Amino acid sequence: MANEIVATSEENKVTQDLLLDYLKTMNKGLNEQQTKQFLAVAGTFGLNPWKREVYAVTYKNKDGSTDMSIVTGYETYIKRAELNPNYDGFEIEFKGDFKRGKVTKSGKNGSWQVDALVPDGTVSCVCTVYRKDRTHPTREEVFFDEYDQGNSMWQSKPRTMLKKVAIVSAFRKAFPFDFGGMPYTNDELPDHMTGADKLEQQGLTEVPQDAQPQAPAKPKDAKKEIDEETKKFMEGMKGLWTQSPEIYQNTMKELGFKSANNVPPERRGEVFNTIVANISKAQQHQSAPTAMEQQDNGVVDNSLF
């Protein structure tokens, strides 16, 4: 049956229809043999491409032939290990560090330098995986100079990229029956074999865990709401200026503002109330001059608004 479940786990129910739908949508260039290979691997391990657990990409060899890579995400290894009752966690340790430096890149239009994090000596990452049924943990050490792809991710987040390689390598050794034959991650393969550029264009590039989250988009009416608040504040300030331009101007100067436009939202209440209080005090002793009188005397400063 076309809808027969190929592989099942607590997290995945991968059907042949699901995999074929993915290939028709994202990988139309696979030949029949490559399609069968992808279906077999993804189905055997229950890898769901729509969850970004696996993907297929074709690339050109030096002899002009076309080959295919089946790549999986490093988080898949962690998630699957947690299904094993003997899994008891893992630890990460870095040896050496990185510093800010220049990296030379070359292309069709020549060479240029870019700012990047470069290793300060030998840099490696050690991942230690613990199993409840083993007396000794599994440790795997990977070195930056052996896996660095020289692309923007390895230059801007080398620790994150090296950590992912260490995790996958250690988990593969700690759980050989679970991960034997599991596809490699894109961090372990050369860029041309992982289709990194294609993934980026499709929005499938994996986001490092330590990447800073983007600020939520403002509601469409946020600007309108802010403008209304500003409008009300400016109208109130203009009313105070009408009552007593002199007190208004002196108070603004004391508070350190040249005009109402310079008052930040968080201090509007303070400024407004201070001017009101000063005008009230002055009115207790003498009548404040009207705006018309001040204008006739040529003391009105429209730059305050």
SERO-4910 file (N, C-alpha, C, O; in steps of 0.05 Angstrom, whole numbers):
BEGIN
 pado doro    nc1    nc2    nc3   cac1   cac2   cac3    cc1    cc2    cc3    oc1    oc2    oc3
  Met    A     17    -24      0      0      0      0     18     25      0     39     25     12
  Ala    A      8     46    -14     24     71    -16     27     84     10     47     98     15
  Asn    A      7     81     28      7     95     54     19     78     76     16     85    100
  Glu    A     32     57     69     43     39     89     65     54    105     82     68     94
  Ile    A     64     50    132     84     63    149    111     50    145    114     26    149
  Val    A    131     65    137    158     54    132    173     51    158    186     30    162
  Ala    A    171     70    175    185     68    201    170     85    221    158    106    214
  Thr    A    170     76    246    155     90    267    172     93    292    186     74    300
  Ser    A    171    116    304    183    120    331    163    137    347    142    143    337
  Glu    A    171    144    371    153    160    387    149    188    376    130    201    382
  Glu    A    168    197    359    167    224    349    159    225    320    150    246    310
  Asn    A    162    203    305    159    204    276    141    181    266    142    159    276
  Lys    A    125    188    247    109    168    232    114    175    202    100    192    191
  Val    A    134    162    191    142    169    164    129    150    144    134    125    146
  Thr    A    114    160    126    102    143    105    116    148     79    129    168     75
  Gln    A    112    129     61    124    132     34    112    155     20    125    169      4
  Asp    A     86    160     24     73    183     11     85    209     21     89    228      5
  Leu    A     91    211     47    103    235     58    130    240     45    136    263     38
  Leu    A    146    219     43    173    223     31    172    230      2    187    247     -8
  Leu    A    153    217    -13    150    224    -41    140    252    -45    149    266    -64
  Asp    A    123    261    -28    113    288    -29    135    308    -25    137    329    -39
  Tyr    A    153    302     -7    176    319     -2    194    320    -27    203    342    -35
  Leu    A    200    297    -38    217    296    -62    206    311    -85    220    324   -100
  Lys    A    180    309    -89    167    323   -112    168    353   -108    169    368   -127
  Thr    A    167    362    -82    166    390    -76    194    403    -75    198    425    -86
  Met    A    213    388    -63    239    400    -57    262    389    -74    283    402    -77
  Asn    A    260    364    -84    282    351    -98    272    338   -124    273    313   -126
  Lys    A    264    353   -142    254    343   -168    276    331   -185    271    317   -205
  Gly    A    302    338   -179    324    330   -196    335    302   -191    354    294   -205
  Leu    A    324    287   -171    335    260   -165    326    240   -187    303    241   -196
  Asn    A    345    222   -194    337    201   -213    324    178   -197    321    180   -173
  Glu    A    316    158   -211    301    136   -199    317    122   -177    307    116   -156
  Gln    A    343    117   -183    360    103   -163    364    120   -138    363    110   -116
  Gln    A    368    146   -142    372    164   -119    346    166   -103    347    168    -78
  Thr    A    324    167   -117    298    168   -102    294    144    -85    286    146    -62
  Lys    A    300    120    -95    297     95    -80    317     95    -56    309     87    -34
  Gln    A    341    106    -60    360    107    -39    351    125    -16    353    118      7
  Phe    A    340    148    -24    330    167     -3    307    155     12    306    157     36
  Leu    A    288    142     -2    265    130     11    274    108     30    263    106     52
  Ala    A    294     93     22    303     71     39    316     81     65    311     72     87
  Val    A    334    101     62    348    112     85    329    127    104    329    121    128
  Ala    A    314    145     93    295    161    109    274    143    123    267    147    146
  Gly    A    265    123    107    245    104    118    256     87    140    243     82    160
  Thr    A    280     77    136    293     59    156    297     72    183    292     60    204
  Phe    A    305     97    182    310    111    207    287    129    216    288    142    237
  Gly    A    265    129    201    242    144    209    248    174    209    238    188    227
  Leu    A    263    183    189    270    212    188    250    227    172    244    221    149
  Asn    A    239    248    184    218    264    172    231    289    159    240    307    173
  Pro    A    231    291    132    243    314    119    229    341    125    241    362    125
  Trp    A    203    339    130    188    364    136    194    375    163    189    398    169
  Lys    A    206    358    180    216    368    206    245    375    205    258    379    226
  Arg    A    256    376    181    284    382    176    303    362    189    325    369    198
  Glu    A    294    337    191    311    316    202    329    304    181    349    292    187
  Val    A    321    308    155    337    296    134    331    311    108    309    322    105
  Tyr    A    350    313     90    345    324     64    364    311     44    385    301     51
  Ala    A    357    313     18    374    302     -3    382    325    -22    366    343    -27
  Val    A    407    324    -31    417    345    -50    435    332    -70    451    314    -63
  Thr    A    434    340    -95    452    331   -115    475    350   -119    471    374   -115
  Tyr    A    497    340   -128    521    357   -133    537    345   -155    535    321   -161
  Lys    A    554    361   -167    570    353   -190    598    343   -180    610    356   -163
  Asn    A    606    320   -191    633    311   -185    653    323   -205    645    336   -224
  Lys    A    679    320   -200    699    331   -218    697    320   -246    705    334   -265
  Asp    A    688    295   -249    686    283   -275    660    290   -290    655    281   -312
  Gly    A    644    308   -277    620    317   -290    595    301   -283    573    309   -290
  Ser    A    599    278   -269    576    262   -262    561    275   -238    572    291   -224
  Thr    A    536    267   -235    519    278   -214    516    257   -192    510    234   -197
  Asp    A    520    266   -167    517    248   -144    497    260   -124    488    282   -128
  Met    A    491    245   -104    471    254    -84    482    251    -56    495    231    -50
  Ser    A    476    270    -39    482    268    -10    455    266      5    436    281     -1
  Ile    A    454    249     25    432    249     44    443    259     70    461    247     82
  Val    A    432    281     80    443    295    103    421    297    124    398    300    118
  Thr    A    430    295    149    411    297    172    421    318    191    444    326    190
  Gly    A    403    328    209    410    348    228    421    336    254    414    314    261
  Tyr    A    439    351    267    452    340    291    433    336    314    437    318    330
  Glu    A    412    352    315    393    350    337    378    323    336    368    313    356
  Thr    A    376    312    312    363    286    309    377    264    325    365    247    337
  Tyr    A    404    266    326    419    247    342    412    249    372    409    228    385
  Ile    A    410    273    381    404    277    410    375    267    416    371    254    436
  Lys    A    357    274    399    329    266    403    326    236    403    311    225    419
  Arg    A    339    223    384    337    194    383    351    180    406    342    159    416
  Ala    A    373    192    416    387    180    439    369    181    464    370    163    480
  Glu    A    353    202    466    336    204    489    314    183    490    302    178    510
  Leu    A    309    169    467    290    147    467    302    122    478    288    103    484
  Asn    A    329    121    480    343     98    491    343     99    521    353    119    532
  Pro    A    333     79    535    331     80    565    358     81    578    360     88    602
  Asn    A    380     74    564    407     74    575    421    101    572    443    104    583
  Tyr    A    409    119    558    422    145    554    422    161    580    402    162    595
  Asp    A    445    173    587    449    186    613    462    214    610    475    223    628
  Gly    A    458    227    587    467    254    583    495    256    570    507    236    564
  Phe    A    503    281    565    529    285    553    541    312    563    527    328    574
  Glu    A    567    315    559    582    340    567    599    349    544    608    333    527
  Ile    A    603    375    543    620    388    522    643    403    535    639    417    555
  Glu    A    667    400    524    691    415    534    707    425    510    712    410    491
  Phe    A    715    450    511    731    461    490    760    463    500    766    469    523
  Lys    A    779    457    481    807    460    486    818    481    467    815    478    443
  Gly    A    830    503    478    838    525    461    815    545    457    793    540    467
  Asp    A    820    567    443    799    587    439    804    601    413    823    596    398
  Phe    A    785    620    407    786    635    382    791    664    388    785    674    410
  Lys    A    802    678    368    806    707    370    796    720    344    793    706    324
  Arg    A    792    746    345    783    760    321    806    765    303    827    774    311
  Gly    A    803    758    277    824    761    258    813    764    229    789    766    225
  Lys    A    832    763    210    825    766    182    827    739    168    845    724    172
  Val    A    807    734    150    807    710    134    806    718    105    790    734     97
  Thr    A    824    707     89    825    713     60    806    695     45    807    671     48
  Lys    A    789    707     29    770    692     12    776    699    -17    785    721    -23
  Ser    A    771    680    -35    776    685    -63    752    677    -79    736    660    -71
  Gly    A    749    690   -102    726    685   -120    733    692   -148    757    697   -155
  Lys    A    713    694   -165    718    700   -193    730    728   -197    745    732   -216
  Asn    A    723    746   -179    732    774   -182    757    780   -166    764    803   -162
  Gly    A    771    759   -156    795    764   -141    793    755   -112    775    740   -104
  Ser    A    811    765    -95    812    758    -67    805    782    -49    810    804    -57
  Trp    A    795    776    -26    789    797     -7    790    786     21    791    761     25
  Gln    A    791    803     41    792    794     69    767    800     84    754    821     79
  Val    A    759    783    102    735    787    119    743    783    148    761    768    154
  Asp    A    729    797    166    733    793    194    720    767    203    698    761    195
  Ala    A    734    752    219    723    726    228    737    718    254    757    729    262
  Leu    A    725    698    267    738    685    290    756    664    280    748    645    267
  Val    A    782    666    287    802    647    278    814    633    302    815    645    324
  Pro    A    823    608    299    834    593    322    860    606    332    877    614    317
  Asp    A    862    608    358    886    618    371    903    593    380    903    585    403
  Gly    A    917    582    360    931    557    365    912    533    358    895    537    341
  Thr    A    917    510    370    901    487    364    875    488    380    875    491    405
  Val    A    852    486    367    826    486    380    811    460    374    810    451    352
  Ser    A    801    448    395    786    424    392    762    424    411    760    440    430
  Cys    A    743    406    407    720    403    424    717    374    431    718    356    413
  Val    A    712    368    457    709    341    466    680    337    476    670    352    492
  Cys    A    667    316    465    640    310    474    641    283    489    652    263    479
  Thr    A    631    282    513    630    258    529    601    249    533    584    264    543
  Val    A    595    225    524    568    214    526    567    192    547    585    175    548
  Tyr    A    547    193    564    544    174    586    520    154    580    499    162    571
  Arg    A    526    129    586    505    108    585    503     94    611    523     88    624
  Lys    A    479     88    620    475     75    646    485     46    646    491     36    667
  Asp    A    487     34    623    495      6    621    525      2    616    534    -20    610
  Arg    A    540     24    617    569     23    613    584     36    636    576     56    646
  Thr    A    606     23    643    622     34    665    640     57    656    648     74    673
  His    A    646     59    630    663     80    620    647     96    599    635     85    581
  Pro    A    649    123    601    635    139    581    649    139    554    672    130    552
  Thr    A    636    148    534    647    150    507    656    179    502    640    197    505
  Arg    A    681    183    495    692    210    490    701    212    461    713    193    450
  Glu    A    695    234    449    704    239    421    714    268    419    700    286    426
  Glu    A    738    271    409    750    297    405    753    303    376    763    287    360
  Val    A    743    327    368    745    336    340    760    362    339    758    378    358
  Phe    A    775    366    318    792    390    315    782    409    294    772    401    273
  Phe    A    784    435    300    773    455    283    786    454    255    771    456    235
  Asp    A    812    451    254    825    452    227    818    428    210    824    429    186
  Glu    A    805    408    221    798    385    205    769    387    193    762    373    174
  Tyr    A    753    405    205    725    407    196    717    435    186    696    438    174
  Asp    A    734    455    191    727    482    183    722    483    153    739    476    136
  Gln    A    698    493    145    690    496    117    697    523    106    696    527     82
  Gly    A    704    542    124    711    568    114    688    586    106    691    608     96
  Asn    A    663    576    110    640    592    103    632    611    126    645    611    146
  Ser    A    611    626    122    603    647    141    596    635    168    602    648    189
  Met    A    584    612    169    576    600    195    601    592    211    602    596    235
  Trp    A    620    579    197    644    571    211    662    594    220    677    592    239
  Gln    A    659    617    205    675    640    212    662    657    234    676    670    250
  Ser    A    635    657    236    622    674    256    615    658    281    613    670    302
  Lys    A    610    631    279    603    615    302    618    589    302    607    567    301
  Pro    A    645    591    303    661    567    302    657    548    325    658    523    321
  Arg    A    652    558    349    648    540    372    623    524    369    622    500    374
  Thr    A    602    537    360    576    523    356    579    501    334    569    479    338
  Met    A    592    508    312    595    488    291    612    465    300    606    442    294
  Leu    A    634    470    313    652    449    322    638    432    343    642    407    344
  Lys    A    622    444    360    607    429    380    588    409    368    585    387    377
  Lys    A    575    418    346    556    400    333    570    376    321    559    353    323
  Val    A    593    380    310    608    357    299    616    338    321    614    314    318
  Ala    A    625    349    344    634    332    366    610    316    377    613    292    383
  Ile    A    587    328    379    563    314    389    556    291    372    552    268    381
  Val    A    555    296    346    547    274    327    567    252    327    559    228    328
  Ser    A    593    258    327    613    238    327    612    220    352    615    196    351
  Ala    A    608    233    375    607    218    400    582    201    403    584    178    412
  Phe    A    560    212    395    535    197    396    535    173    378    524    152    384
  Arg    A    548    177    355    549    155    336    565    131    347    558    108    342
  Lys    A    586    137    362    602    116    374    589    105    399    592     81    405
  Ala    A    575    122    414    562    113    439    538     95    433    531     78    449
  Phe    A    524     99    410    500     84    404    503     73    375    489     81    357
  Pro    A    521     54    371    526     43    345    502     29    332    498     30    308
  Phe    A    486     16    349    463      2    338    440     21    330    425     15    312
  Asp    A    439     44    344    418     63    338    425     81    314    408     88    298
  Phe    A    451     87    312    459    106    292    477     95    270    487    110    252
  Gly    A    482     69    270    499     57    249    485     60    222    463     50    218
  Gly    A    498     74    204    486     79    177    470    104    175    460    111    154
  Met    A    466    119    198    452    144    197    467    164    180    492    165    182
  Pro    A    453    180    164    467    199    146    484    219    163    477    225    186
  Tyr    A    505    229    150    522    249    163    507    276    164    488    280    150
  Thr    A    517    293    182    505    320    184    520    338    164    542    332    155
  Asn    A    508    361    158    521    379    139    547    391    150    563    400    134
  Asp    A    551    391    176    575    401    188    599    382    184    622    391    186
  Glu    A    593    357    177    615    338    174    623    335    145    643    322    139
  Leu    A    608    346    127    613    343     98    621    369     85    614    391     95
  Pro    A    635    368     63    642    392     48    617    407     38    597    394     34
  Asp    A    619    433     36    596    449     28    583    439      2    559    439      0
  His    A    600    432    -18    588    425    -44    572    399    -43    557    394    -61
  Met    A    576    383    -21    561    359    -18    536    362     -2    520    343      1
  Thr    A    532    385     10    509    389     28    489    409     16    467    412     27
  Gly    A    496    423     -6    478    442    -17    472    465      2    449    474      3
  Ala    A    492    475     16    488    496     36    476    520     23    459    533     36
  Asp    A    484    527     -1    473    551    -14    444    547    -21    428    566    -18
  Lys    A    436    523    -29    408    517    -36    391    518    -11    369    528    -11
  Leu    A    402    507     11    387    507     36    381    535     46    359    541     55
  Glu    A    401    553     43    397    580     51    376    594     35    360    609     46
  Gln    A    376    589      9    356    601     -8    327    591     -1    308    605     -4
  Gln    A    326    566      8    300    554     14    292    559     43    270    551     52
  Gly    A    309    573     58    302    579     86    305    555    104    293    554    125
  Leu    A    322    536     96    325    511    112    351    510    127    357    490    140
  Thr    A    367    532    126    392    532    140    387    529    170    371    543    181
  Glu    A    402    511    182    399    506    211    408    530    227    429    541    221
  Val    A    392    537    246    399    560    263    413    551    288    402    534    303
  Pro    A    438    560    293    452    552    317    436    557    343    421    577    344
  Gln    A    440    541    363    425    544    388    432    570    402    415    581    417
  Asp    A    457    580    399    464    604    413    459    629    397    466    651    405
  Ala    A    445    626    374    439    650    359    419    667    374    400    657    386
  Gln    A    422    694    373    404    711    387    377    712    373    376    715    349
  Pro    A    355    709    388    328    710    376    322    737    366    330    757    378
  Gln    A    308    739    343    300    765    332    277    777    348    260    763    359
  Ala    A    277    803    350    256    817    364    230    812    350    229    813    325
  Pro    A    208    808    365    182    804    352    174    828    335    179    851    342
  Ala    A    161    822    313    152    844    295    131    861    309    114    850    323
  Lys    A    133    887    305    113    905    317     87    902    303     86    898    279
  Pro    A     65    904    318     38    904    305     36    926    285     49    947    287
  Lys    A     20    921    265     17    941    244      8    968    253     14    988    241
  Asp    A     -8    968    275    -19    993    285     -2   1006    307    -10   1025    319
  Ala    A     22    994    312     39   1005    334     47   1034    328     46   1051    346
  Lys    A     55   1040    303     63   1067    296     40   1086    300     44   1109    308
  Lys    A     16   1077    293     -8   1094    296    -13   1101    325    -19   1123    332
  Glu    A     -9   1080    343    -14   1085    371      7   1104    383      0   1122    398
  Ile    A     32   1101    375     53   1120    384     47   1148    375     51   1167    390
  Asp    A     39   1151    350     33   1178    340     10   1191    355     11   1215    360
  Glu    A    -10   1176    363    -32   1187    378    -23   1196    405    -31   1218    414
  Glu    A     -5   1181    418      5   1189    444     21   1215    442     19   1233    458
  Thr    A     38   1216    421     54   1240    417     37   1264    411     42   1286    420
  Lys    A     16   1260    395     -2   1281    388    -15   1293    413    -17   1317    416
  Lys    A    -24   1276    431    -37   1285    456    -18   1300    473    -24   1321    485
  Phe    A      7   1290    475     27   1304    491     33   1331    480     35   1350    495
  Met    A     37   1333    454     44   1359    441     21   1379    445     26   1403    449
  Glu    A     -4   1370    443    -27   1388    447    -27   1398    475    -33   1422    480
  Gly    A    -22   1380    495    -21   1389    523      1   1409    528     -3   1428    543
  Met    A     25   1404    516     47   1422    520     42   1449    507     49   1470    518
  Lys    A     28   1449    485     22   1474    472      2   1490    489      4   1515    489
  Gly    A    -16   1476    502    -34   1489    520    -20   1503    543    -27   1525    551
  Leu    A      1   1489    554     17   1501    576     32   1525    566     34   1545    580
  Trp    A     43   1523    542     58   1545    531     39   1569    527     48   1592    530
  Thr    A     14   1564    519     -5   1586    515    -10   1600    541    -14   1625    542
  Gln    A    -11   1585    563    -16   1597    589      7   1615    598      3   1637    608
  Ser    A     32   1605    594     55   1621    603     80   1612    588     94   1594    597
  Pro    A     85   1626    566    109   1619    550    135   1621    566    153   1605    563
  Glu    A    137   1642    584    161   1646    599    167   1624    618    189   1613    619
  Ile    A    146   1616    634    150   1594    653    155   1568    638    171   1552    647
  Tyr    A    141   1564    616    144   1541    600    174   1538    591    186   1517    594
  Gln    A    184   1560    580    211   1560    569    232   1556    592    251   1541    588
  Asn    A    229   1570    614    248   1567    636    247   1539    648    268   1528    654
  Thr    A    224   1528    650    222   1501    662    234   1480    643    249   1462    652
  Met    A    229   1483    617    241   1465    598    272   1466    599    286   1446    597
  Lys    A    282   1491    602    311   1495    603    323   1482    628    344   1470    627
  Glu    A    308   1484    651    318   1472    676    318   1442    674    336   1429    686
  Leu    A    299   1431    659    297   1402    656    316   1391    635    319   1367    631
  Gly    A    329   1410    620    348   1402    600    337   1396    573    350   1381    557
  Phe    A    314   1408    566    302   1403    539    299   1429    524    291   1450    536
  Lys    A    305   1429    498    302   1452    482    274   1455    470    264   1477    465
  Ser    A    261   1432    466    234   1433    456    219   1408    464    231   1389    474
  Ala    A    193   1408    461    176   1385    469    183   1361    452    179   1338    461
  Asn    A    193   1365    428    200   1342    411    224   1326    422    227   1303    415
  Asn    A    239   1338    439    263   1324    451    257   1308    476    274   1294    486
  Val    A    232   1311    486    225   1297    510    219   1267    504    201   1262    489
  Pro    A    234   1249    516    229   1220    511    202   1212    524    194   1224    544
  Pro    A    189   1192    514    163   1183    524    162   1178    554    143   1184    567
  Glu    A    184   1166    565    184   1159    593    186   1183    611    181   1180    635
  Arg    A    192   1207    601    194   1231    618    172   1252    612    172   1273    623
  Arg    A    154   1245    594    133   1264    587    116   1272    611    110   1296    614
  Gly    A    108   1252    627     92   1258    650    105   1277    669     93   1295    680
  Glu    A    131   1271    674    147   1288    693    149   1317    683    145   1335    698
  Val    A    155   1320    657    158   1347    646    132   1362    647    131   1385    655
  Phe    A    111   1349    638     85   1362    637     76   1371    665     67   1394    668
  Asn    A     78   1353    684     69   1359    712     86   1381    725     76   1397    740
  Thr    A    112   1382    718    130   1402    729    122   1430    719    121   1449    734
  Ile    A    116   1432    693    108   1458    682     81   1467    694     78   1490    700
  Val    A     63   1448    697     37   1454    709     41   1465    737     28   1484    745
  Ala    A     58   1452    753     63   1460    781     75   1488    781     68   1504    798
  Asn    A     94   1494    764    107   1520    763     87   1542    755     88   1564    766
  Ile    A     70   1536    736     50   1555    728     30   1561    750     22   1583    755
  Ser    A     23   1540    765      4   1543    787     16   1560    809      2   1577    821
  Lys    A     42   1556    815     55   1572    835     56   1602    827     51   1619    844
  Ala    A     62   1606    802     64   1634    793     36   1648    794     35   1672    800
  Gln    A     15   1633    788    -11   1644    787    -21   1651    815    -39   1668    818
  Gln    A     -9   1639    835    -17   1646    863     -7   1673    871    -18   1685    890
  His    A     14   1684    858     25   1710    865     17   1732    845     12   1754    853
  Gln    A     15   1725    820      7   1745    800     -5   1731    776     -1   1708    771
  Ser    A    -19   1746    761    -32   1735    737    -11   1731    716      5   1749    711
  Ala    A    -11   1709    703      7   1703    682      0   1719    657    -24   1720    651
  Pro    A     19   1730    642     12   1744    617      0   1725    597      7   1701    595
  Thr    A    -18   1736    581    -31   1719    561    -13   1714    538      7   1728    534
  Ala    A    -20   1694    522     -4   1687    499     -4   1710    479     16   1715    466
  Met    A    -27   1724    476    -29   1746    457    -10   1769    465      3   1781    448
  Glu    A     -9   1774    492      9   1795    501     38   1788    496     54   1805    488
  Gln    A     45   1763    501     72   1755    497     79   1757    467    102   1764    460
  Gln    A     60   1749    450     66   1750    421     69   1779    412     87   1785    396
  Asp    A     53   1798    423     56   1826    416     83   1837    425     94   1854    411
  Asn    A     94   1826    447    120   1836    456    143   1822    442    166   1828    448
  Gly    A    137   1803    424    157   1790    409    174   1770    424    198   1766    417
  Val    A    163   1757    445    178   1738    461    170   1709    455    180   1691    469
  Val    A    152   1704    437    143   1677    431    163   1663    414    172   1673    393
  Asp    A    172   1639    422    192   1624    408    180   1598    397    176   1579    411
  Asn    A    173   1599    371    159   1576    359    178   1552    356    168   1530    350
  Ser    A    204   1555    360    222   1533    357    219   1512    379    229   1490    378
  Leu    A    203   1520    400    199   1501    422    181   1479    413    178   1459    428
  Phe    A    168   1481    390    150   1459    381    158   1451    353    146   1433    341
***
